[in-house]
Amino acid sequence: MRVLTSTLLVEAVTELSRGSRLVRAKDVLAWCDRNQVDCHGEGLKNQALWDADHAEAVGPRRLLKFKSGECKQSRVGWALIAHGAKAREAAAHLSWRELRWTGEQWDWLGGEPPPPPRRPSVRAEPARVQAVRG
């Protein structure tokens, strides 16, 4: 089984971007399963994916990277540079922000990560449940 590389990551994003300009990491993982590409490699979960992402950012830079927040569990996606405007529009609709590799670290385009999504107040929930039962 082939291990995911930056070239295969670009191939996956190219193929998947026909349906959507912003390609989510979960779609890349599914592409890897369908095409018998190892996205885990050795080490941590999905290590080959993150290594390919880093190699792409350091090397030829054919992809734009987007993320929904600054924690490790935040959603990640990529787009081809040629689809930049449409991908940025899709990312803005999802409240995702673009990341750029500085040579040392990922920096948020615009300086700040996206704000965390607001969840309904815990206090408001019992009143709503009571109104439904009433």
DRENVOVEX-476287 format. One line per field, with one value per residue (C-alpha): z, y, x; residue number from 1; residue in one letter. Coordinates in nm, 3 decimals. Last residue first. Layout:
N
z <- Z	...
y <- Y	...
x <- X	...
n <- NUM	...
res <- A	...
***
This chain:
134
z <- 2.922	2.806	2.523	2.747	3.015	2.759	2.642	2.999	3.078	2.772	2.836	3.132	2.929	2.683	2.321	2.174	2.007	1.758	1.857	1.701	1.389	1.446	1.446	1.237	0.914	0.753	1.050	1.078	1.050	1.178	1.091	0.717	0.737	0.637	0.568	0.723	0.588	0.814	0.865	0.953	0.732	0.490	0.508	0.401	0.101	-0.006	0.048	-0.167	-0.444	-0.450	-0.422	-0.689	-0.880	-0.547	-0.515	-0.196	0.141	0.452	0.826	1.104	1.455	1.686	1.727	1.862	1.668	1.488	1.167	0.947	0.590	0.378	0.025	-0.206	-0.474	-0.238	-0.414	-0.098	0.261	0.246	0.050	0.287	0.584	0.436	0.343	0.700	0.836	0.614	0.689	1.063	1.034	1.388	1.542	1.441	1.120	0.812	0.875	0.534	0.368	0.008	-0.121	-0.363	-0.194	0.157	0.058	-0.095	0.235	0.422	0.171	0.228	0.606	0.556	0.388	0.029	-0.040	-0.411	-0.401	-0.657	-0.888	-0.583	-0.495	-0.786	-0.738	-0.359	-0.395	-0.650	-0.428	-0.135	-0.361	-0.449	-0.082	0.008	0.139	0.190	-0.090	0.000
y <- 2.161	1.902	2.122	2.430	2.236	2.125	2.485	2.611	2.336	2.430	2.805	2.753	2.543	2.830	2.726	2.681	2.955	2.848	2.922	3.242	3.188	3.201	3.544	3.731	3.789	3.481	3.256	3.152	2.796	2.764	2.795	2.857	3.095	2.837	3.005	2.928	3.032	3.074	2.873	3.034	2.778	3.050	3.205	2.872	2.849	3.205	3.133	2.820	3.015	3.278	3.027	2.776	2.805	2.765	2.422	2.388	2.229	2.148	2.105	2.067	2.153	1.862	1.981	2.318	2.644	2.670	2.586	2.534	2.620	2.529	2.651	2.401	2.395	2.495	2.336	2.251	2.367	2.374	2.047	1.875	1.993	1.858	1.530	1.493	1.572	1.307	1.052	1.104	1.024	0.881	0.914	0.719	0.530	0.598	0.692	0.802	0.470	0.488	0.209	0.437	0.410	0.436	0.735	0.910	0.856	1.021	1.310	1.350	1.356	1.626	1.854	1.975	2.336	2.389	2.130	1.869	1.887	1.961	1.591	1.498	1.791	1.749	1.380	1.449	1.728	1.485	1.223	1.467	1.566	1.199	0.941	0.597	0.344	0.000
x <- -4.630	-4.378	-4.245	-4.238	-4.047	-3.789	-3.742	-3.708	-3.458	-3.241	-3.211	-2.980	-2.736	-2.698	-2.697	-2.351	-2.154	-1.890	-1.530	-1.395	-1.186	-0.811	-0.648	-0.391	-0.582	-0.432	-0.366	-0.003	0.132	0.487	0.855	0.875	0.582	0.319	-0.015	-0.354	-0.693	-0.991	-1.309	-1.642	-1.825	-1.945	-1.597	-1.448	-1.682	-1.589	-1.219	-1.255	-1.430	-1.153	-0.867	-0.973	-0.642	-0.458	-0.616	-0.815	-0.756	-0.954	-0.917	-1.175	-1.070	-0.980	-0.622	-0.738	-0.691	-1.021	-1.209	-0.903	-0.809	-0.506	-0.432	-0.265	0.006	0.286	0.587	0.778	0.733	0.352	0.333	0.575	0.365	0.042	0.213	0.343	-0.005	-0.163	0.111	0.053	-0.319	-0.315	0.031	0.337	0.394	0.186	-0.176	-0.304	-0.214	-0.337	-0.561	-0.747	-1.088	-0.937	-0.721	-1.024	-1.210	-0.921	-0.923	-1.299	-1.245	-0.979	-1.231	-1.200	-1.298	-1.376	-1.652	-1.753	-1.452	-1.240	-1.225	-0.998	-0.761	-0.763	-0.671	-0.396	-0.258	-0.249	-0.087	0.191	0.235	0.273	0.025	0.181	0.133	0.000
n <- 134	133	132	131	130	129	128	127	126	125	124	123	122	121	120	119	118	117	116	115	114	113	112	111	110	109	108	107	106	105	104	103	102	101	100	99	98	97	96	95	94	93	92	91	90	89	88	87	86	85	84	83	82	81	80	79	78	77	76	75	74	73	72	71	70	69	68	67	66	65	64	63	62	61	60	59	58	57	56	55	54	53	52	51	50	49	48	47	46	45	44	43	42	41	40	39	38	37	36	35	34	33	32	31	30	29	28	27	26	25	24	23	22	21	20	19	18	17	16	15	14	13	12	11	10	9	8	7	6	5	4	3	2	1
res <- G	R	V	A	Q	V	R	A	P	E	A	R	V	S	P	R	R	P	P	P	P	P	E	G	G	L	W	D	W	Q	E	G	T	W	R	L	E	R	W	S	L	H	A	A	A	E	R	A	K	A	G	H	A	I	L	A	W	G	V	R	S	Q	K	C	E	G	S	K	F	K	L	L	R	R	P	G	V	A	E	A	H	D	A	D	W	L	A	Q	N	K	L	G	E	G	H	C	D	V	Q	N	R	D	C	W	A	L	V	D	K	A	R	V	L	R	S	G	R	S	L	E	T	V	A	E	V	L	L	T	S	T	L	V	R	M
***
